[in-house]
Amino acid sequence: MTILSRILAPALLAGAVAFAMPAAAQTKWNLPSAYPVDNLHTENLAQFAKDVEAKSGGKLAITLHPNASLFKAPEIKRAVQTGQAQAGEVLISLHENEDPIFGIDVVPFLATSFEASKRLWDASRPAVEKKLAAQGLTLLYAMPWPPQGLFSKTAVEKVDDLKGAKWRAYNAGTARIGEAVGAQAVTVQQAELAQALATGVVTALITSSATGTDVKIWESIPNFYDIQAWLPKNLVFVNKAAFDALDPATQAAVKAAAAEAEVRGWKLSEEKTRGYMAQLAAKGMKVVPPSPELKAGFEKIGATLTDAWLAKAGADGAAVISAYRK
């Protein structure tokens, strides 16, 4: 080794170590989602992940796994609870069987606009956060879907017209509605919905215009009735142990990015709803409001299911509904 080499070697080594330190110190999270890359929720998640990395100065990198590529929709929450993934996004009503509070946003005709849905979320958030915390999860943010409408292969003027239909259910609430209208309920998550529609496994369903667009529903279903039954929400959360392991500055970065994602997400959903509705019509679908008979029929079902939800949810559920209705 020359004299110059001996002089430069320590400096070069120090520079190499300094260069390697950020990569070595970087924490990496996996975040599974059940929806396609171009879905509005996935778009918001992707921006959230970018914001976290930027706000944390590169200390935390989140890898998004869309379209149920890492875990299927019903598996995501459990995967995050057990640490198989550090964070996740779920349609929270999928887990209503664990606790009625997870199904409050799909009680039919309880909150039927973005404004009402936001008030319902504000009223229910403390109870939802408390339940998630007891399960080892830290809530990050919530984002709504567009209002839920009725898609049907046949014309529907009243709820009796749905008797015998092959009804797609994606949670306990939609299964109960299918039962109430006399349809044959079959559980199908979004990743399998396009095939179920194409093969006739599903001929009627309540879902959002966003999901209809995602699965190109016009290829199988010609009718859409804008009944605006409810606005379900996706929740994004993190394994509490994984969050607690972050340093305070990185925790603050995650929370700041989550707060921005929630505001952005509510705005994005409302803005995109108009575009989705226009696209359904542009693809040749019949897009109309429900007939008075159909609306009245669903409202009657909604009242019955609200009472049933309250009976299950008890005092905690009643307190949330009371706070929402103030």
Buried (B, 14 or more C-beta within 10 A) or exposed (E): EEEEEEEEEEEEEEEEEEEEEEEEEBBEBBBBBBBBEEBBBBBBBBBBBBBBBEBBEEBBBBBBBBBBEBBBBBBBBBBBBEEBBBBBBBBBBBBBEEBBBBBBBBBBBBBBEBEBBBBBBEBBBEBBBEBBEEBBBBBBBBBBBBBBBBBBBEEBEBBEBBEEBBBBBBBBBBBBBBBBBBBBBBBBBBBBBBEBBEEEBBBBBBBBBBBBBBBBBBEBBBBBBBBBBBBBBBBBBBBBEBBEEBEEEBBEBBBBBBEBBBEBBBEBBBEBBEBBBEBBEEBEBEBEEBBEBBBEBBBBBBBEBBEEBBEEBEEBBEBBBEBBEE
